[in-house]
Structures are given as structure tokens and as C-alpha cells.
Amino acid sequence: MVKRYGDIYASVFLIIASIVLYISTFSIKMLTVSRIGSAFVPQLVAIGIFIFSGILLRNSLKELKHRKSLENDGAEEGGNEESQINYAGLISSVVLMIVYLLLLNSIGFLIMTTVYIVLQISILADKSEMNILKFFIIAAVSSLAVYYIFRSIFHVMLPTGILG
């Protein structure tokens, strides 16, 4: 039962958390005179979380409604096909995030973020669709884009590490 409503609970929690985060950004002090202040990125993140959580909630409610209609029609035979939680993937992801944060300053944003994204996609990807070259290209392009946006547009210095 928890699995059936898990996405609904998570999306409602994240919607509430995003609203709290957005409201709390108004207490961030403006440290520069530029148009884009310290609260811009947290507000952007809060808006993104709100939008994606709303989409997740809508899709979860549609799926729940569809499942209930199948159960009422008697079309669902054989019982419960709820997926198992992948604890190995969960633990690997948490360890990977901790290692990423610990090595970010010494190795640098570009290298660590690229390695992190490749490894995280590898953990989350279906084993039949493993393509390390494609993962590396996605990771490198994403890391470079984020680095460029933060350095050139937001004027935020990211850790350069061994490249710097």
C-alpha cells in the first residue's frame, strides 16, 4: 500500500518543501549590486522542484485511477506486481554523492561532475542499455554547460581543483 501511494506522498511533500524553500529565499541577504542576487538560484531550484513535483503528482494520480479501474474491471490477475526497492542502488548513490562532495574542491568541478554523472547514470540505468560512451558524452556536455552558465552568466566561481 505504501508503494502504491509512495509517489503521491513524495510529490506532495516536495511541493510543500519547494514552497517553504521559495518563501525562505526572501530572507537571503543581497551581497552584490547585480540584478541576479544570491536568492536567484535557490528560487529557480524551488520553482523547478514545484513544477516537477506537480507533474509527478498528476501522473501518479492518473496511474492510481487507471489501476483502480483495472481492479474494478477484474482485468488485473495474479496480484501484486509492485517493484522491489533497489537498496544496492540507493546505497551506491548516497556513497557516490558523499565521495563527490568530499573530492569536489581538490579535483575540481568539471572532472568530478563528469565522473559523478557517468557513475550515477550507470547505477540508475537498465543493465541492458549500458553505453558508457553515451553516458560520458552526456556527462561532459552537461558539466561544461553548467560550468559555463555559472562562470559566464551568474559569475559564480566553481572549484577548479587540479585544472586551476
N, C-alpha and C positions, 0 to 999 in steps of 0.2 A: 504494500500500500504506500509506503514512503517513496519507493521508486516511481510509482505511478504519478505521484504529485510532486516529486522532487524538483522538477524544472519549474513548476508553478511557484513553489516555496522560494526557490533560489531567485527567480526573476522578481518576485515581489520584494524580497529582501534587498536585492541590488537596486531596484527602483527607489526604495526608501533611502538606502545608503547614498545613492547618487544625488538625491535631493538634499540630504544633510551635507554632503560634500560641497555641493554647489553653494548652498547658503553659507557654509563656513568659509568659503573663499573670500567673502566680503570683509572678513577680518584680517586678511593678509595685507601687510603694510606695503605701500608703493615705495620702492627703494630707488627708482630711477625716474627720469622725466619723460621717458619714451612712451609711445602710445600703447605698446604691449608691455603690461606690467607683470609682476610676479604671480598674479592670480589667473593669468590667461590660460596657461597650460592646465592647471587643476580644473578650471571651469570647462575647458574643452574635453578633458577626460570625463568629468561628471556628466556632461551632455552626451558623450559617446556611450557611457555605461547606461544612461537612462534610455537612449534610443534602442540599443541592442537588447536591453532587458525587456523593453516593451515588445520588441519583435519576438523574443523568446517566449514571453507570456502569451502573446497572441497565438503563436504556433503550438504551444503546449495545450492551450485551451481547445484549439481545433482538434489536436490529436486525441485529447481526452474525450471530446464529444464523439469523434469517429470511433474510438474504442468502445464507448458505451453503446453506440448504435449497433456495432457488430455483436456485442454481447447480448443485446436485446433481440437481435435477429437470429441468434443462435449460430452465427457463422464462425465464431471462434471456438474451435475444437481443441482439445488437448491441453487446455490450461494455460499456464504461466510461461511466457517467453521473455521475461524481464532479464535484461542483461546483467551480468556479474560486474562488480566494481573491480577495475584493474588496479589492485593495490601496488603491484610492482611498478606500473607506470606512474602512479601517484607519488610513490616514494622517490622514484628516479627523478621526477620533475622537481620535487621540492629540493632534493640534494643538488640537482643541476642549478637551480636558482641561487642556492646558497653559495656554491662554488663560483658562479658568475659574479655575484656581488663581492665576494672576497678577492677575486682576481681582477676586477674591473679597473681599479686605479693603477695597478702595477703593469698590466698587459695592455690596457687601452680599450677604448670603446669599440673601435672598428673591428679589431681582431676578436675580442671576447664576444661581442654581439653576434658576429658572423658564426663563430663556433657554437655559441649558445643556441641560435636559431636552428642550425643544422642538426644539432643533437636533440633539441626539443621536438622538431618535426619528425625525426627518426623514432623518437619514443612514441609519439602520437599516431604516426602513420600506420596504415594497414600493412602488414608484412608482405602482402602480395604486390603492393605498389611502391616498394622501396626503390628510390632512384636518388642516390647521393649527389650526383652531378646536378640534377634539377633542384635538390634541396640547397646545395651550395650556391647556385645562381640566385635563387630566391633570397637566401640569407644575405649574400653580398650586396645585391641591389637594394634590399630593404635597409641594411645597415648604412650604406652610402647615402641613401635618400634621407634617412633620419639625421645622420651626421651633418649633411649639407643644410637641411632645414634648420636645425638647431644652431649651427655655426653662422650661417649666412643670413637667415631671416630673423630668428629670435635673438641672435648674438649671445648665445649661451655656450660657454666653454665646456666641452666634454673631455673626459680623461683621455689623454693621448698615449700614455703608457710608454712602451718601448719604441713607438714610432715618433715620439715627440721630442 
